[in-house]
Amino acid sequence: MLEIKNLHVKLEEEEKEILKGVDLTVEPGKVHAIMGPNGSGKSTLSYVLSGRDGYEVTAGSAALEGEDLLDLEPEERAAAGLFLAFQYPVEIPGVGNMTFLRTAVNAQRKARGEDELSAADFLKVIRAKAKSLKIDADMLKRPVNVGFSGGEKKRNEILQMAMLEPKMCILDETDSGLDVDAMKLVSEGVNALRDEGRSFLVITHYQRLLDHIKPDVVHIMADGRIVKTGGPDLALEVEHNGYADILAEVN
Amino acid sequence: MALPQAKQTATEERLAALTMPDAGCTRKAREAALARLREMGLPGRRDEYWKYTRPDTLISAEAPSAALFETDEPMMFHEFDRLKIVFIDGVFSAEASDDLTMEGVSIDRLEDICCKDIHWAKELYGVLEARGQTPVQRPLAALNTAYASDGVAIHVTGKPSRPISLIYRHASETSDAILHHVIRVESGAEVTILENGPAASRFNKCMEIDIADGGTLHHIRAQGRDHQRRAATHMFTRMGTESVYKSFTLTVNGVLTRNEQVVELTGDDAVAHVAGACVGDGEFHHDDTVFVTHDAVNCESRQVFKKVLRNGATGVFQGKILVKEGAQKTDGYQISQSLLLDDDSQFLAKPELEIYADDVACSHGSTSGAIDETALFYLRSRGVPTKDATDMLTLAFLAEAVDEIEDEALAEVIVSRLQEWLARRS
């Protein structure tokens, strides 16, 4: 599904290298988790994959189902099936949540040469999906993320994911700012989307999210590289012992 | 004090090109306006109030020519059931207009009231314009009162079932139109006034609006079409107790537009909202100059102006809230914002508050900026192509001003016109 090889990335404005050779392969239907201390490059990896400005890839490659991602515009990556659930979902005053979602869904369908969804069909689908995420009609009408609580914003990200039905979902610290109940709700939303044709890359600081979204593979990232890969137990090890032991062992 | 020589010469040159209509009951008002104008002189480049907008082409003896915008598109508001009053190059066209009778309102052509010695409009014609000359001079409005060649007097006594639609067609490339309308809204009456069209190569329009206690006037205006047209407009509104005035202007195209709004809240608990959205491309200069005076207790005023500018377009906002002594519990709000779609465009803003009462809530803000890159990336990351995403954010930026329109159907028409403008971009 996703294949990242020897990815080196630096900030466009500075010489500072942030990713120093990331290798990562995510198979279809699998959930991979990336854990790591602050500043290890986790969020940068998610931004670079989704095509945000400000980063320069100096070496390596990233492909989604064999297609070179790094050559595509952000909207083309989305249409190709990539989705990033933002750590800090953006507020967009003046754009209704529903209008935004319908525009996005239809833009992707159009880019893939599929028919656009009619207003009625779209409404039917979104109502059902919103309900399972406890998103009420009011939240759908309001401007995108404006005045949403932290939990509402993250639920809205998952709703977008559910509507866009991507193949490769990257969740960037989706657990940050969530209380226990909200984390459960968001996790259920994610788990409902688990499918043998859909893969997940879950970026998190903490093991607790992984209690709800059970990963197949856990990676530890430090200083711009994946330094250790293991099964779900690796997350527990981090939770108990912190990163220091693992990093000492690697170094 | 004598006028500077250059100013006096420019003023006299302009006046020499004009003829005062034979004016019946407005004669005195016109002569008084001419005297005012001679004292002030027409605006010059060095006048503080014209610091950001060059008045030269608005005061020249001859109007610069303006090519007609070739299009088959129907004019704005065509889908609405309304009473149409049509002016072609500033001349009333009975043929193109509807029958001017409607329940709850009486409409007279200015020319007809000019022949009468007694008419209600006599008490209004030039009166609010004259009041609006202090503390800031508005010479083009005085010129209008003195020389207006046409216009209508609208007396609203009830709640007419349809909006009154003033349509300004442009047919001659060198037309120079001066129109003056007076509107009186009686106590408890309510009306919607629509205005649209380029009017002329150069258009000087003045509207005096007197809203009695409990009266309501909605005003929606669309200025657009002809790229080379020029306009200087004034709206003088005096408001009684618990009266409501809501005005929205959309400006698309036009090489030069100066819209002045002078609102005076003279009765308690009155509400005045003036808003505008303009989108300008290239050789486009748009100036909103607003002066709201609070002279009563517990009144609310809002000024919401949004401008989208690209390819070297210029936007100007001069807005003032004056709260007079004793105008306690005033709630005054003013926001002017521009979205600059490139580095060549500019926005010049002069927001002002002047407050002489101690128990008021007044706020103002003015910003200028580019498209929010973070929001743009967010939309693109969801699959929305860059141009569509930019358009969405542009419309969202304008939404706060468009939201000032209460009638949803009218607001939709404005939004669709904005979408067309965005779509025209290659």
Interface residues (C-beta under 8 A of the other chain):
Chain A: S50 G51 R52 D53 E73 P74 E75 R77 A78 A79 F83 L84 F86 P89 V90 E91 I92 P93 G94 V95 F100 T103 A104 V105 A107 Q108 A111 P143 Q160 L164
Chain B: E373 T374 A375 F377 Y378 L379 R380 S381 R382 G383 V384 P385 T386 D388 A389 M392 L393 L395 A396 F397 L398 A399 E400
